[in-house]
Amino acid sequence: MRPLLAVHGIGNYEDVGAPSEASALIAGRLRPQLVSGFARAGLGHLQVPELRVAYYADLLTRQGRQDAEETDIDRLDDDETALAVAWLATAAEAFPEWRRQGHLTLMPRQMLDWVARRRSVPAEVLARVAVAFAREVNAYLSWPARRRAARQAVADMIGAVRPRVLLAHSLGSVVAYEALHAHPALSVDLLVTLGSPLGIPGAVFDALDPEPVQERGAKPPGVGRWVNLADQGDLVAVPRRLGGRFPVDHDDETAIGVVQFHTLGAYLASGLTAAAIAPYLEE
């Protein structure tokens, strides 16, 4: 049975030495949640494959650190602030009063507090996600050399592991999407995007490589089936359904919790994730 390969998202920098050590550490932390997901789906009788992780967070850090615990959105630089504002504005579009009351003039901190109240998400939790999202997505999209290096790291792991199933979470779904396009010889039977920001207009979608054509992104050539899963309250996955912008084969929504609305572990513990994987466990 081939291993499953996951591509991590934001907030996963591990200061442990070699990238392989960080990869193993994250995989070990996530595997119990993957097993839990199989149990929730009524698939506990199945053998859960080994889980491997494609690690690239070290390539996006400044001065060897990651601000995963930072909650001060006012400390973002101008480019990061612009990305955070674009994301928060997109996340707020579900509320009719957003534009009607002119909330686009709010400062980033005010925007964050407004969205947190209406989404019933603790402001500190949302601030931590906002800072990590803005810094890491901006680092990936705006630093060409590191963008290429992150894509290559993911492509190298796909080539080495040769998984049937690739699980790509958060920013990892952007890196995996671009890596698979850049290396069309790589193939996976199933791509599962989890909490993906691929469809965020302007900030992410319009910056993709390859560039979308007529407001549509393309399925990577080596992908057999593409399933997209997002929590109903995942503010990073906006819009939650990617089918309007990408040729996904199946869009679905899951419930992973208010506080854990975006973590990879929570998505792996979802029965829907296990159900998507299960048909691909046999060689």
Steps between C-alpha positions, in 0.01 A plus 500: 500500500646833396527780757268797497680829441383822663615850413475717811359852513572812703643489853713187466858621537699261722842608629638148527783489249466322168174529304467121514485521881229765485307290249514192725400704807192645330401162355524336841281769650236467228471124461279442810254753362497324165425171678222678691350617172483144370323395818249787468425392145429143613820385329691399810535147362725626221875521529593867507806561282820664612476879489786704355522880491652725233669777700582847367433741791872554560526656154250776581634620834684821564814466709417138569178566689128474444242721669243226556413638845501868401160668542581867434365571154625858527859375477460374146691687228316677218486202262392263776235745620361531148471122475335476844250772409415332168446169679289649783287692251436179305416314821252772597308497169252246643354778715268738305573795731871488415490716187172672582654657808831585332718267706774495237628820660574322828859455614636140499457456877143626483427275203637200688290573809188553286545168317580317826179620664279404208666164447499428876873429486721613792679815383839370620458180298403692188789746552750215523369348177495842330863576586626155400293505181612849395867441573537154351278550195672831428842338545406223258340717233743793509842328530556323165807299606332368812180433308695281258682329789174423685343357184811290438497366856141381454571360153802311633288337771230402252766345278662316790183373672290442185173526692167410353344765727632853555341699784571872460401736780469879509802670335621146427217468248643798311854360511380153393283641220793695358750218553281251312457745214874570490578126492234345272672160509402464868171323552260428785175311475329730750567859605312607813515872574412586859414851617640637176546872426547433127182689414567821696460769232788736438721399790549136398295395198630773269860439609504129413753341268377400248280806473126425485342535157161673474460485880561122507792306640601167346526156654868396520567253216610213724195510730237231453220615731484824700292524819474826693388507865449807717351567841187715493676756719851480353589862434811408301298291256307783337313415292455157658401336172764515228278370221417850381866566416661156456397170337473312829320167480331533839447789745377432851471669837591352834482617862825501695428757774502873578848523653657233278333632186815482288750250642624207293456265795131587528451438128677163522272407791193561283313196378454667160876507448528131584208417272670679210826312559361151560438395136868563423657288773539188290776484239 
